[in-house]
Amino acid sequence: MTSTLGVTARAARVWRRSSYSTATGNCVEVAAGDGVVAARDSKDPDGPVLVFSRARWAAVLPGWTEQVR
């Protein structure tokens, strides 16, 4: 399940930047809470946000980290 996150919920979250982020800021930020994990582009913090269930995030994350290495 992916969806967008409302402005109030977006502001209430604590966003963390990937440890793999580049000096140019090309990275993904994530925030967890309320049984979901949200992801956004660090260059566009007011832009779209993808929201995943924790189970879906756990399934997607290994594939993404393999691509970074």
Contacts in CASP RR format, 6 or more apart in sequence:
PFRMAT RR
TARGET T0000
AUTHOR 0000-0000-0000
METHOD contacts of the structure
MODEL  1
MTSTLGVTARAARVWRRSSYSTATGNCVEVAAGDGVVAARDSKDPDGPVL
VFSRARWAAVLPGWTEQVR
1 51 0 8 1.000
1 52 0 8 1.000
1 53 0 8 1.000
1 56 0 8 1.000
2 50 0 8 1.000
2 51 0 8 1.000
2 52 0 8 1.000
3 50 0 8 1.000
3 51 0 8 1.000
4 48 0 8 1.000
4 49 0 8 1.000
4 51 0 8 1.000
5 13 0 8 1.000
5 38 0 8 1.000
5 49 0 8 1.000
5 51 0 8 1.000
6 49 0 8 1.000
9 34 0 8 1.000
10 38 0 8 1.000
10 49 0 8 1.000
13 31 0 8 1.000
13 33 0 8 1.000
13 38 0 8 1.000
14 31 0 8 1.000
15 29 0 8 1.000
15 30 0 8 1.000
15 31 0 8 1.000
15 40 0 8 1.000
15 45 0 8 1.000
16 29 0 8 1.000
16 30 0 8 1.000
16 31 0 8 1.000
17 27 0 8 1.000
17 28 0 8 1.000
17 29 0 8 1.000
17 42 0 8 1.000
18 27 0 8 1.000
18 28 0 8 1.000
18 29 0 8 1.000
18 30 0 8 1.000
20 27 0 8 1.000
20 68 0 8 1.000
21 27 0 8 1.000
21 42 0 8 1.000
25 42 0 8 1.000
25 43 0 8 1.000
26 42 0 8 1.000
26 43 0 8 1.000
27 42 0 8 1.000
28 39 0 8 1.000
28 40 0 8 1.000
28 41 0 8 1.000
28 42 0 8 1.000
29 39 0 8 1.000
29 40 0 8 1.000
29 41 0 8 1.000
29 42 0 8 1.000
29 45 0 8 1.000
30 37 0 8 1.000
30 38 0 8 1.000
30 39 0 8 1.000
31 37 0 8 1.000
31 38 0 8 1.000
32 38 0 8 1.000
32 54 0 8 1.000
35 53 0 8 1.000
35 54 0 8 1.000
36 51 0 8 1.000
36 52 0 8 1.000
36 53 0 8 1.000
36 54 0 8 1.000
37 51 0 8 1.000
37 52 0 8 1.000
37 53 0 8 1.000
37 54 0 8 1.000
37 57 0 8 1.000
38 49 0 8 1.000
38 50 0 8 1.000
38 51 0 8 1.000
38 52 0 8 1.000
39 49 0 8 1.000
39 50 0 8 1.000
39 52 0 8 1.000
40 47 0 8 1.000
40 48 0 8 1.000
40 49 0 8 1.000
40 50 0 8 1.000
41 47 0 8 1.000
41 48 0 8 1.000
52 60 0 8 1.000
END
